[in-house]
Amino acid sequence: MKSDQSSTCRAKRLLHVAAICAGCFLATGAIADERFTLTSPELTDNATLDSRHAASAQDCGGKNVSLPLVWNNAPPDTKSFAVTLFDPDGARGLGVVHWVLYGIPAATTALGDGGPPPAGSIGGINRTGKDGYYGPCPPHGDAPHHYVVQAYALDLAADALPAALNRDALIAAMKGHVLASSSMVVRYAR
């Protein structure tokens, strides 16, 4: 009889522990779902870019269409966003900047496929020395390059930063003002 009571008590304790652990798992899952995330409606992380996103100049084979991006769960104190596209494989490992966009209003949660930048946002300087999106154009025969797309939620007002920042200057200006960031990697080769 004592053995049966002991087994029953042990089973109840295990069920109780299992219920607590399940609750912890569900709570952890809910927290994970509330993180700031960056996605694309047409691309998954580590996907290969469609050639239309490649540069249209220098026989790059593309149409220079900027990537469609969506971000979710920005921290409540977010006042603006910034987005960069960087190829760490470019320039023989020194990296190439393809897109810098900042001062994106806090109400914005997406960038359209090839669409104009949101009103009020500021195009930073890309590899060409100009603002705007400049699509990938890795050398013929190179292994696929990796393109890091990064979104930043900032505590800076949309008009807080000056125009014409390159990626390095933007990163320096954002130091201490990034509330959250998220990234994805896409690939492209010719």
N, C-alpha and C positions, 0 to 999 in steps of 0.2 A: 504494500500500500504506500509506504514511504517512497519507494522508487517511482511509482506512478505520479505521486504529487510532485516529486522532484523533477520528473520529465515534463510534466505539465507546466510547472513554474519556469523551467528552462525554455520551453517552447514559447511561452508568453513573453519572456524577456527577449528572445530572438526576434519575435514578431515586433515588439516594441522598438528594438534597435533598428530593425529593417525599416519600420515606418519613419523613424527619425532620419535615417540615412536617405530614404526616398525623398523626404521633405527637404533635406539639405541639397540633394541633387536637383530637385525642381527649383529651389531658390537660386542655386548657382546657375542653372540654365536661364532663368529669368534675368539674372544680372548680366550674363553673357549676351543675351539678346538686346540689351540696352546699351551696348558699347557703340561708339561712333564707328560707322562702317562706310566704306567706299565700294561701290559696285558699278557695273556697266550693264545696261539692258541687253547688249549684244555680245559681250565678252565675259568669259570667266577668268579667274586668276590663272596665269600661265598660258592663256590662249594665244593663238597666232592671229595677228592683226590682218584684217582684210586689206588688200593693196590700196584701196581708195583712201586709207588713212596715211599712206606714205606720201612723201613730198612729190610735188608735181614738176619740180625743176630738175635739171641735171640727169635726165633719164632715170629718175627714181621709180617711175611706173605708177605713181599714185595721183590722187586728185586733191591732196592736202586737206582732207576732211577731218576736222577735230573729232575726238572721241566723245561719245555720249557717256556721261557720268551721272551717278546718283549717290548722294550721301544721306545717311539717316542717323537719328539719335544724337544730334549735336548737344553738347552740354547747355544747360539753361542760360548761362551767362555769355553765350556766343554772340558776338556783334558783327563778325564778318568771317569770310572763308578765303582761303588761298588754294590754288591748285598748281602743281608742277608736273612736268613730264621730262624725265632725265634718262639718258642712255649711258650707264656706267661702262659699257663695252666700247663705246665710240671713241674716236681719236686715240686708238691704240691703248685703251684703258684709262685715258685721262677724263673721259666723259664728254657728253654732248647734251646741251640743254635744248629741248624742243618746244617747251611751252611753260610760260610763267603767267599766271593770272591771279590777281589779288584784289582786295577791296570788294569782293563779291558780297552783296548784301545778305544779312543773316536770314532773311525770308526765303532766299534761294536754296533749293535742295537738289538741283539738277542742272546739267549743261546738256543742251540738245546736240544731236548728231550733226556736226558741221554748222551748228547754229551760231548766231552772233553772241558775243559775250553779254552777260546780263547788264542792264542799264546801271551805270555808276561804277562798274568794275574797271580795273586798270590792267591793261596788258603790259606785262614786263618784257624784258629783252631776252630773245632766244639766240640760238647759235649764229643767226644771220646778222645780229646787231639791230634787229627790228623787233617790234612787238607782235604778238599774235602767235598762232599755232604754226609750227613748221614740222611737217611730218617726217617720219623716219626715212633714212636713205643710207643704209649700211653698204659698204663696198660689196660688189659682186663676189660671190664665192665665200664670204665670211660665214661662219656659223651664225645661227640666229642671234641677234642682239636682244638683250633684255631691256625693256623700257619700264621704269618705275614710275607709276602714276601715284602721286601723293596728294591727299586733301588734308587741309589743316583747319580746325575750328579755332578762331582767335578771339581774344577779349578786346581787340582793337576795333574802333569804329571803321566803317567801310572807307572813309576818306582820311584816315590817320596816316597813311604812308604816301610818300611822294611818287610821282610817275617815274617810269623808266628804270625800275630796279631790275637788275639781273638776278639770277637764282641765288648766288652767294650773298648779295646785298639784301635780298628778301629774307633769307634765312637769318642773317645777322639782325635785321630789324624785327623779326618775329620772336627772337630769343626772349624768354620770360613771358610771352603772350600767347603761347600755344596751349589751349585748353584740352585739345585732343587731336589725334591725327590717325589716319588710316591710309593704307596703300594697297595697291595691286600691281602685279607684274604682267606685262604682255610681251610677246616676242614677234620679231619680224626679220626676214632675210630676203635677199634677192637672188 
